[in-house]
Structure formats: structure tokens, C-alpha cells
Amino acid sequence: MLHLGIITLLPEMLEALNYGVVGRAIKQGLVDLKHWNPRTWTTGIHHQVDDKPYGGGPGMVMMYQPLSDAIKHAKASMPRPCKTIFLSPQGRTIVQKDLNDIVTQQQPILFLTGRYEGIDERIIDKYVDEEWSLGDFVLSGGELAAMAFIDALVRLVPGSLGDSHSAEQDSFMNGLLDYPHFTRPEQIDNRSVPAVLLSGNHATIARWRRKQSLGRTWLKRPDLLSNLELSELDKQLLNEFKNEKE
């Protein structure tokens, strides 16, 4: 079982995780997902979790004590060793290999989501193992990033998808983008399904799909190809794709 936890001020946002692939995986007992709200560990009538930043400036900063207490409680409730990940635009960009490693190792993950201008830096210093990001842009909070991260993780858990081979064919799983997909009808708007896919020849279809995967990567994400060591057949297929494009 994959154990995941989220520290969030907006647990209502996580309701979406009860549907689709993630929701089914939770119901099947493949994933254990818990969440904790720092407001639970506040004192005072207003349950304050933020305050003005030292040194001045706009916005508010999430306070140390409620977050610290929430993290300690969450980590005590999850299997050990539990890695704490802070979703932040300053973190390193998540790649498919990171997700594969977490699921393979069955590593429990506690996601820390921020709001406002950020969180007290001392929380990061004491509790955060790694800072990860969806990309070079800023969201209003870390909840959406955590939910995207969790969805990407859960689809890799064996049994979470209807077909065990579905995830294996996704973009980035082998370092390349996915090949194009088609379904019924065979012809629509004067556009036809490639004849090779109707041939019934599995070897020919596999060759075509590999060529399309290489070609799409060359067209859309050539940077990915620079990180791969292509076989002689891959080079041949890529050259065929380039010639066909020309």
C-alpha cells in the first residue's frame, strides 16, 4: 500500500481525489490518503495560522507553531521513514523517474502545501526533506500541485488502472512522448485512421508506434532526445519520420 498525507488549510479541495483513478485506488485499499489542517493546532477564537512578515512587505506568512504541530502529528500517524515534500515554485521540477522511484520503493510521502506569501522558513529548515515543483510558475497554493503529484503517483500503483500496461505506455515512461491514438469511427471529417493500425500485423504496428513516439519527441520535446542513447533501429526510425515529414 502507498501511504500519502497532506498538510493543508483547504481540505475541501481534496474532495476531487475521491473520484477517478485515485478514488478507486483508495477504495480498493491500494492507497492510504490522509490529510491534516494546521488550524486544528491553533489557539484563540479566530484559529489564526498566518501573520505579517518580519521586515515588512505585502501579504501574510503561515506561522511556525500550527504547521510544526500538524507535521509532527502527521508523521507520527504515518509509516516510517516518511519523506516530507514541500510543494514550492522554488523546488526542483518533478519528472517521471521521481514518481517511479517513490512507487517502487513504497515510500510514504507527506505533502506540505503553502498559502499566502509562503511559510515560515524555519519549518523548511527543520521538517522539509525536499522541495518539488510542477514547473516555473506560481499557483495560489500548494493543494493543486499536491493533487497533481498524487494523481501521477497513484496511476503507477499496480492495480490502480484497468489495464496494467496503460501506465507503461504513457509519455515519459521510456523517456519519449507517447505515440498517437485512434478509436472508432475509422473515418471522420475526411480523416482516416492510419492503415497500419488496421493491418492486424502486431510487429508492424509496434514499429510504427515506436517511430511515431520518436518523431513526436523530436518535434515537440527535442531536449528529451539528448538524454537518451538511441539504438541503431531507433535512429533509423527517426530518420524515416524526418524524411516523411519533409
N, C-alpha and C positions, 0 to 999 in steps of 0.2 A: 504494500500500500504506500502511496505517495502522500506524505504529510505536508500540508501547506497552511500557513497562517498569515493574517493581515492585520496590521495596526492601522485603524482608520477612524477619522472623525465622521465619516459619512457611510455607515454600514448599509444604508438603504441602497446605495449604488450597486452593492454586490449582489443584489437580488437577481441580476441578469445571469449570474453564474449558475443559477438553479435550472437553466434551460440548455438545450442543445447538448453538445458533446460533454461539456463539463458537468452539467446536471445529471446526465445518465451515468457518468463515471462515479459521481458521488453516491447515487442511488445503488449502484452495483457494488459499492464498497471498495472500489479501486483507488479512490482518492478521499482523504480526510481533510476537509477545509474548515478552518475556524477563523473567527475574527474577534478583535477586542477594540473597544472605543476608549481612548485616553480619558474621556470625560468621566468614566467610572471612577477614576482615581483622583478626581478633583475635590476640593473642599469649597464651601461657600455656596450661596444661593444661586449664583449665576454659572457655576461649573466652568470657570474661566480656564482656557487652555492656551491662551496667547497673550502677549504683552508687547509694549513698544520696544524697538531695538535700542540697545546702548549705542551711543554715538549719533543718534538721530537718523532720520531718513523715513521714506514712505513705508506704509504697510505695517504688519504685525508679524511677530515671530512666535512659533509654537514653543511653549515653555518646557523646561527640562523635567521637572518633577512628574507631571502626569504621564509624559512619554516614557520616562525611566521606569515608573511603576508598572505601566502597561507592558513594556518589553520584558521585564523580569517575570511578570505573571505569565505571559505568553510562552516564554522559553521554558518555564517550569512545567507548562502544560503539554509541551511537545516533546517527541523523542529526541534524544541526544546522539550525536552532535548536531545542533541546529544552526544553520547559517542565517545571519541577518543581512538582508539586502535592502538598501535604501534606494528607492526609485527617484533619480535625480537627473536633470539635464547635464550635470557635470560628470555623470558616470560614464563608463565605457559602454559602447553600443553592444547590445545583445546580438549574438549570432547563433545560428542553428546548433553548432557544436556545443555551446554552453548548455543549451536545453537538453541535448542528447546525453551529456555527461551527468546532469542532475538526475534525469530519469533512470539512467543505467545504474548509478550509484545509490538510488533511492534516498537522496539527500533531503532531509527535512529543511524547508525554507520558510523563514519568517520575513514577510514583506513589510517594510516600514514606509508608509505613504505620508507625504507632507502636504501642507496647505499654506496659504498666506504667502509671506515673503520667504518662508523656509522654516527650518527647525534650529534650535539652539545647537551650535557647533559641538558642544561638549557631549551631546548624545551620539553624534557621529564618531567622535574620538573614542568613546567608551564602548559602544554597543555594535556599531556597524562593521561588518566584515568586508563588504564590498558595496560600491555604488554602481548601479547599472542604469542604462538609459535606452529609450526606444529610438532616439535619434537626436539630431541637433535642432531641437525646437522645444518650446516651453508649453506645458499644459497647466491648467488651473490647479491641479493637484495630482497626487500620485496614484489615485484609485484606478483611473482608466489604464495607466501604464501597468499596474499590477494585474488587472483583469486580462489585458492582452498577453502578458507574460504567462499567466496561469493557463489561459486557453491554449497557448502554444505548447506548454509543457504537457497538459493533460492529453492532448491528441497523440502524444508519443507513448503514453502508458499502454502496455499490452491489454487488449480487450476493450479499450475505450471507443474504437472505431468499428463500424460494421464489418469492414474488410481489413484484415491485419496488414495487407500490403499497401493500403491507401497512403499512410504516412511516409512509407519508404519512397514513394514516387513524388512527393512534394518538392517544390523548388527548394534549393539549398541543401537538401539531404545528401546529395552526392557532389555538392559544390557547384552545380549548374542550375539554371532555371528549368522549370517544368516544360514538357512538350505540350502542344495544343491539344484540346479535347473536343470531341464532337458527339452528338446524340441525335435521335430521330427528330424531324424527318430527314431523309437522305438529301433532299434538295429543298431549299427555301430561299426566296428572294433572288433567284438566279444564281445561287451559290451552292456548290455541291461539296459533299464530304470527300476528302482525298481518296482516290480509287484504291490506294494501297491498304487503307483501313477496311475495305470491303472484300479484300482478296482472300482472307482466311489463312494466309501464309504467315504464321507467327514469327518466323525468323525475319521475313521482310518487313513486317510491321515493327519489330523491335529495332531493326536497323534504321528505319525511317524516324522512329521516335527519338532515338539517340541523336540522329543528325539534326532534328528539329530542336532538341534540347541544347545542343552545342551552338547551333545557329542563333537561337533566341538569346542565349547568353552573350554571344559575340555582338549582337545588335543592341541589346538593352543594358547589359552589365559587363562590358569587356574587362573591367577590373577583376572580375571573378576568375577569368581565364588565366590571368597572370599568376594566380596562386595554385594552378593545377598543373600536374605533369601529364600531358595528353599522350595516349598510346598512338602508335602509327595509324591504327584504324580510325581513331578519333580525329587525327589530323586530316586523314583522307576525307572523312565525312564532313568536316568543317570546310574544307576546300570545295567539296561538291556543293555545299549550301551556298557558299560565297559566289560560285560560278552561276548557280541557278538564279541568285538574286540579281546578278549583273545581266 
